[in-house]
Amino acid sequence: EAQVTQNPRYLITVTGKKLTVTCSQNMNHEYMSWYRQDPGLGLRQIYYSMNVEVTDKGDVPEGYKVSRKEKRNFPLILESPSPNQTSLYFCASSSRQGIYEQYFGPGTRLTVT
Amino acid sequence: AQSVSQHNHHVILSEAASLELGCNYSYGGTVNLFWYVQYPGQHLQLLLKYFSGDPLVKGIKGFEAEFIKSKFSFNLRKPSVQWSDTAEYFCAVTARGSQGNLIFGKGTKLSVKP
């Protein structure tokens, strides 16, 4: 089944404790992206990647890092999480041809205390 | 910079009522337009999309949207809603030739009363 998976689905952590949210897709998609969803703000793009070893900032990249060492994986790293990063995070992917049609993962709900 | 405005934050309808959710975008060039739906506790799913051609596009579950270029609008419609349509709806736009950056509106929550 074609899908985008994220782990963990739920995470509660404390300020400053480094964490990684994994994202994996099995559709051989070149393009992957991370979004955060906050009430009343919709979804905002954090980082995206056009292909392996190619990443770029989205609209709200501060406090986040990403890497794209393999085509299927695009982890989101919070080196020193802060409470304002409490949010619902979505990973998405698409093919280069269908770059505008993105498939979303199930989401990761992160709480930073 | 591109932006997307969704006019209604929360819409409450009774079953069988007609639905229209407004979406306006600001971008002078050629765009691709989308409506996504997020059912409670689930991830986003694509409802419909417009790339080119017929400005009236039909999506899944009886939804349709009309692209009116002169008004920079892409409103979502459904003639008769069901309780199962209760969800949050997001309009999104990306500029043709962009890096695929989707710009989302803030969403409209639809509650359908049985």
Chai-1 contact restraints between the chains, C-beta under 6 A:
chainA,res_idxA,chainB,res_idxB,connection_type,confidence,min_distance_angstrom,max_distance_angstrom,comment,restraint_id
A,Y31,B,G100,contact,1.0,0.0,6.0,A-B,restraint_1
A,G40,B,K106,contact,1.0,0.0,6.0,A-B,restraint_2
A,G42,B,F104,contact,1.0,0.0,6.0,A-B,restraint_3
A,G42,B,G105,contact,1.0,0.0,6.0,A-B,restraint_4
A,G42,B,K106,contact,1.0,0.0,6.0,A-B,restraint_5
A,G42,B,G107,contact,1.0,0.0,6.0,A-B,restraint_6
A,L43,B,F104,contact,1.0,0.0,6.0,A-B,restraint_7
A,Q45,B,N101,contact,1.0,0.0,6.0,A-B,restraint_8
A,I99,B,G100,contact,1.0,0.0,6.0,A-B,restraint_9
A,Y100,B,N32,contact,1.0,0.0,6.0,A-B,restraint_10
A,Y100,B,T94,contact,1.0,0.0,6.0,A-B,restraint_11
A,F104,B,H43,contact,1.0,0.0,6.0,A-B,restraint_12
A,F104,B,L44,contact,1.0,0.0,6.0,A-B,restraint_13
A,P106,B,H43,contact,1.0,0.0,6.0,A-B,restraint_14
A,G107,B,H43,contact,1.0,0.0,6.0,A-B,restraint_15
